[in-house]
Amino acid sequence: MFMQVLVSVSSVQEAELALSAGVRLIDLKETSYGALAALDLDVSRAIVATVDSYRLQHPGIDIIISATIGDDCTSATAFTQLTEPRCNMGVDVIKLPEAIWAKADCQAGITELLAGHCRLIAVLSPVTLSEKDKLESILHDLAKQGYWGVMVDTIKKSQPLPALLGLNVLADFVRLAKSLNLYVGLAGGLYIEQFEQLAAIAPDYLGFRSGLCVNQQREQPLIQEKVHLLVEKLSQIC
């Protein structure tokens, strides 16, 4: 699979915008608070239905839907309540933050998901990436458990990812993840202007939201021209 761009959406209208621009990774996320807040289930179902309709009209195009479930989880029961309806509605990939995938209480639920049809991406923090020895052990363990992929994302969006971690650190992360057959992504307050330097590292995808929105604010609507520009930049390297 060629490198892709992931765009986080919080409404049917934004999903339609992303699909029409040629985005192939549609991420369901509540963008008004938190880093990985879970989008309302009814809104999520409506977006999944929109993507499914697009798939029927464009059978040769592969589209993946991912979803976040929150920045933390209070219990094993809460984990199931957050993940089960999303997998059942047709979400392809669930993204789990470090506060969840590293929590002992959630391991039974995670094991059950890994045995099912819903793929998992473990979201790592920039701090974890900066601890090279620890990172290598973590990625090997995630691959052994059967995670589909890993990514790095920031909690606070005031600074883009490249301002927090050097390109050499990000490149090492991508290389190691790929060597373990993990689908690997980079995200966190990214600007379109950073596309080329990050694409050169060759991740499987780059995730965007803030840099595509009005006033670079992730809770604001997506700007159609910026989404199209991002996909145009992607087409130039594929």
N, C-alpha and C positions, 0 to 999 in steps of 0.2 A: 504494500500500500504506500502511495506517495504521502509526503508530509501533508497534514491538513491544518486548518484553523478551527478552533472550537470557539463558539460564541455563546455566552450565557444569555438566556432570555427569560422574561418573567410574564409574558402574555402571548396570546395567540397572534396578535398583530406583529409582535417582535419576531416570533417564530416564522411567520409568513415572509417577513422582510429578509431574514437570514436565509431561508430556503431559496427565495427568488434571486438572491445575490450569488448563490452557489455554495453556501456553507454546508458542509457535510457532517459536522459534529455539532449537534444541538444540545445545549446544556440547560437543564431546568433548575433555576435558582431564584430564591427571593433576594432581590438586590437592594432592598431598602434598609436592611440591617444585617449585621454579622458578616463573616467571610464566606461561610458555606451554609447559609440558612436554607431551610427546606421550603420549597414553593407549595402553596395551597394545593391540596389533592385535586379539587375540582378543576382548577386552572391547569394543573399538570395533565389531567385526563383530556382536557380540551386540546392542549398542545400535542399530545401523543396522537389524538385523532386527526389533527391537522397534518402531522408528519406522515401518518399512515395513508392518508388520502393522497399526499404528494408522492409517496412511494408507489401507489397504484398507478398514478398517471405517468411516472417515470421509472419503469421497472428495471432499467439498466443502471440506476444510480444507487449506490450504497450509502445510506444515512444511518448514523448511530445517534441514539438519544441517551444522554447521561443525566443523572440527577444527584443533587446534594441532599443530605438529610439533617443537617444541622452541625453546629460547631462542637457539640458534646452530646452525651446521652446519659440519662440518669440511671437506667437499669436495663437488664436483659429484655424485660417485657417491652420497655419503651423502644428498644432497638428493633424488635420484631414489628411493632406498630408503625415504625417509620419506614422500614424497608419492604415489608411484605406487600402492602398495597401498590407501591411503586413498581416492584417487579411484576406483579400481577396485571398492571395496566398496560405493560409493554415497554417499560424503560429497559434499555439494553445494558446499561452500566450504572452502578451505584458508586459514588465517590465518598470515601470515608476519611475524615480528618484524623490526624494522629491521636487526638484525644479519645477517639472511638476505636480505631483499629488496634491501638496498643492497650486497651482496657480489658482486664481479665473477664469482667462480667459480660462482655460482648462476644467472647471467643466462640461460645457454642452457637450463637446466631450466625456469626461469620462463617463458621465451618459448614453450617447448613446451607447458607447462600452459595458458598463455593462449590457445593455438591449439586447445585441446581442450575437453572438456565441463565441466571442473572450474573453478569461479570462484575468484578470489583476492582476499583482503582484506589490505592492507598495514597492519600495526600500527605506529603512531608513538608515540614517547615524549613525555612532557610537555615535555622540554627542546626537542625539535624544534618543538612547537607554540608555544613561547615565542619562537622566532626567526621572526618574521612574514615577512620577505623570503625567507628560505630555504624556509619552509613553502609559500609560494605556488608557487615553482619546483618543489618536490617534488610537490605535488598535480597540477600541470599535466602533469608527466612521467609520473606513475602513470596518470593518465587517458589520456594518449596511448598508453601501452603496452597498455592494455586491461584494467587492474585493474577488478574489479567494485565494490570498495569500499575504504574506509579507516576506521580507528578509532584512538582513542588509548587506551592502557592503561598502567598503572603496573607497574614491575618489582617494587618492594617494596610490600606491601599494608598497611604500618603506618599510612599516611595515605591517606584517600580522595582521589580525583582533585580534587574542588573545593577541597581544602586546599592543593593544589599549583599550581593554575591558576585564575585569576579567571574568573567566568562570562562576562565580555566576550571573553576569549581563546577559550573553548570555543565561544561563539556565532559568532565570526568563522570558526573552523575549520569549523563545521557549514555556515555560509552558503557558504563558498568551495567546500567539497566538493560540496554540492548543485548549485552553479552549473556544476560540471564533470560532473554526472550520476553522481557517485560515491555509492554507498550508504554512509552514514556512521553510526558508532556511538561511544558514550562508555562507558568502563568503567575499573575500577581501584579496588577496595576500597570500592565504593559501598554506602551504607546505604539501606534502604527510605525513611527519613526524608528523603533527598535527592531522591527521585523527582520530586516536583512541580517543584522549581526547575530540575532538569535537563530535564524534559519540556518546560518552557516554552521551551527553546532549540530545540526541534523537531528532534532528531536522528531518524534512521530507526529506531534502537534504542538501548536502554540495557542494558549487560551487567552481570550480577550473579553473585556466588558468596559471598564472605565474609559479606556482610550478610544472607544467608539461612541461614547455618550456625550450629550450636551454638557459643556463645561467640564469635561473629563470626570463627571460625577456618576458613579455606577448606579445610583438610584434614579437618575434621569433617563429619558428614553434613548434608544439607539438612534444614531444618525444614519440614514440610508446611504448617503454618499460615502461615509467612512467605511461602512460594511462592504460596499462594492469595491472601494479602493483596496481594502485588505485582501479580498479575494483576488483582485487583479494582481496584487503583488505576489500572491501565492502561485497564480498561474504562470508567472514569469520565471519561476524556479522549478516548476514541475515539467 
